Structure formats: C-alpha cells, structure tokens
Amino acid sequence: MSDARDSATGDGRVRISAEGTASEPHAHLAPVVAAEIGWGNRVLAQWGRSDPLLDDRSLSFLYPLHVDALRRTFGFPPNIKLYAIMPRPGHPREKARLLLTDTDRYVTVHSPLPEDWPYGEGEIAL
C-alpha cells in the first residue's frame, strides 16, 4: 500500500484494499488483523482453507472484533462486509459470531459475538 491514509475522504482512516494478491488472497485484511492484535485480540486459528472444494481463506480470533475501533480506523471497500450470525435453532453447538468477509473472494475473519451485542443479526454497517 503506497499511502495508507484515505486521501479521497480526508478522514484519516486507513484504506483497506478491495483484494489481496494471487499468492495471499487475504493480504488486504492484514492491517485489520494487525490492529486487532494490537488492541489485545488473539489469533485462535491462522489463515487457512476451511473448505477443500473452495479457494477460501479464513482466520479466527479468540475475542470479539473491536467493531467501533474498526470503524474509526479503517475505510472498507464495498466488498468487505461485517455480519453478525446467531446460532440456528436446533444447532446447539453453533456459537454466535461476527464475520468480516470479502464477499467477492471467500476471505473471512471470524470472531465470537460480544455478549452485550446491541445490533442484532445480519449485516452491520462499517
């Protein structure tokens, strides 16, 4: 990234690229991962493929994403979305979680949902 600051909006947030590289499809989310670690989060599972039939990549955090800090720190492209997912009825082993996902490339950061989550389920504005 040549200039990390978003000069188009002038708001000082770090612009997240819309895509990674051919060899690291998740590279564009590296600043988000680094920030989360800096804010005290811990990686539970490093980048890896979760489905052998898809060219997907995912990383899991031990603690919930810092949603407000992410909003203040980063400018996300339209293909990067944040979702709150609740467990499906009848699936007691599923956990509520947050997904920060590149909807174009099957690249996703997973975290638990905060216990005091006030926003409900579905897409959450970044």
C-alpha positions as CSV (number, residue, x, y, z in Angstrom):
1,M,0.0,0.0,0.0
2,S,1.7,3.2,-1.1
3,D,-0.2,5.6,1.0
4,A,-2.2,4.0,3.8
5,R,-4.3,7.1,4.5
6,D,-7.5,7.6,2.6
7,S,-6.9,10.8,0.7
8,A,-10.3,10.6,-1.1
9,T,-12.3,11.2,2.0
10,G,-9.7,13.1,4.0
11,D,-10.9,11.5,7.3
12,G,-7.6,9.9,8.1
13,R,-8.8,6.3,8.2
14,V,-6.6,3.6,6.6
15,R,-8.0,2.5,3.3
16,I,-8.4,-1.3,3.0
17,S,-7.8,-2.6,-0.5
18,A,-10.6,-4.5,-2.3
19,E,-8.4,-7.6,-2.8
20,G,-5.3,-9.4,-1.7
21,T,-2.7,-10.9,-4.0
22,A,-2.7,-14.1,-6.1
23,S,-0.4,-15.8,-3.6
24,E,-2.1,-14.3,-0.5
25,P,-5.8,-13.7,-1.2
26,H,-6.2,-12.5,2.4
27,A,-3.3,-9.9,2.3
28,H,-5.7,-6.9,2.1
29,L,-7.0,-7.8,5.6
30,A,-3.6,-7.9,7.1
31,P,-3.9,-4.3,8.5
32,V,-7.2,-5.4,10.2
33,V,-5.6,-8.5,11.8
34,A,-2.6,-6.4,12.9
35,A,-4.9,-3.8,14.5
36,E,-6.9,-6.4,16.3
37,I,-3.8,-8.0,17.7
38,G,-2.6,-4.5,18.8
39,W,-5.9,-4.0,20.6
40,G,-5.4,-7.2,22.6
41,N,-7.2,-9.8,20.4
42,R,-5.5,-13.1,19.9
43,V,-5.5,-15.3,16.8
44,L,-7.2,-18.7,17.5
45,A,-6.6,-20.1,14.1
46,Q,-4.2,-18.7,11.4
47,W,-5.2,-18.2,7.8
48,G,-6.2,-21.5,6.2
49,R,-8.7,-23.1,4.0
50,S,-11.9,-24.3,5.6
51,D,-13.4,-26.0,2.6
52,P,-11.2,-28.2,0.3
53,L,-13.5,-27.6,-2.7
54,L,-13.5,-23.7,-2.4
55,D,-10.5,-21.4,-2.7
56,D,-11.5,-19.8,0.6
57,R,-9.3,-18.4,3.4
58,S,-10.3,-17.8,7.0
59,L,-8.7,-16.7,10.2
60,S,-10.3,-16.9,13.7
61,F,-9.9,-14.6,16.7
62,L,-10.3,-15.7,20.3
63,Y,-12.1,-12.5,21.3
64,P,-14.8,-10.4,19.6
65,L,-13.7,-7.9,16.9
66,H,-13.4,-4.3,18.1
67,V,-16.2,-3.1,15.8
68,D,-16.2,0.6,16.9
69,A,-12.4,0.8,16.6
70,L,-12.5,-0.9,13.2
71,R,-15.0,1.8,12.0
72,R,-12.8,4.6,13.3
73,T,-9.6,3.2,12.0
74,F,-10.4,1.8,8.5
75,G,-12.2,2.7,5.4
76,F,-13.6,-0.5,3.9
77,P,-14.4,-1.1,0.2
78,P,-17.9,-2.2,-0.7
79,N,-17.0,-5.9,-1.0
80,I,-15.9,-6.1,2.7
81,K,-18.9,-6.7,4.9
82,L,-19.4,-7.3,8.6
83,Y,-22.1,-9.8,9.6
84,A,-23.5,-10.9,13.0
85,I,-24.5,-14.5,12.9
86,M,-26.7,-16.1,15.5
87,P,-26.9,-19.9,16.1
88,R,-29.6,-21.6,14.1
89,P,-32.4,-23.2,16.1
90,G,-31.8,-26.9,16.7
91,H,-28.0,-26.5,16.4
92,P,-26.8,-26.2,20.0
93,R,-23.1,-26.5,19.1
94,E,-23.2,-23.4,16.9
95,K,-21.9,-20.1,18.5
96,A,-23.0,-16.6,17.8
97,R,-20.2,-14.9,15.8
98,L,-19.0,-12.0,13.8
99,L,-17.7,-12.4,10.2
100,L,-15.7,-9.7,8.5
101,T,-15.7,-11.1,5.0
102,D,-14.6,-10.2,1.5
103,T,-17.8,-11.2,-0.4
104,D,-16.0,-11.4,-3.7
105,R,-13.2,-13.8,-2.7
106,Y,-14.2,-16.1,0.1
107,V,-11.9,-14.5,2.6
108,T,-13.2,-14.2,6.1
109,V,-12.2,-13.2,9.6
110,H,-14.2,-14.9,12.3
111,S,-14.7,-13.9,16.0
112,P,-17.1,-14.6,18.8
113,L,-20.0,-12.2,19.1
114,P,-19.7,-9.9,22.2
115,E,-22.1,-11.0,25.0
116,D,-23.6,-7.5,25.1
117,W,-24.1,-7.2,21.3
118,P,-26.7,-4.5,20.8
119,Y,-27.2,-4.6,17.0
120,G,-29.0,-7.9,16.3
121,E,-28.3,-10.3,13.4
122,G,-27.4,-9.6,9.8
123,E,-25.1,-7.1,8.1
124,I,-23.6,-4.5,10.3
125,A,-22.5,-1.1,8.9
126,L,-18.8,-0.5,8.8
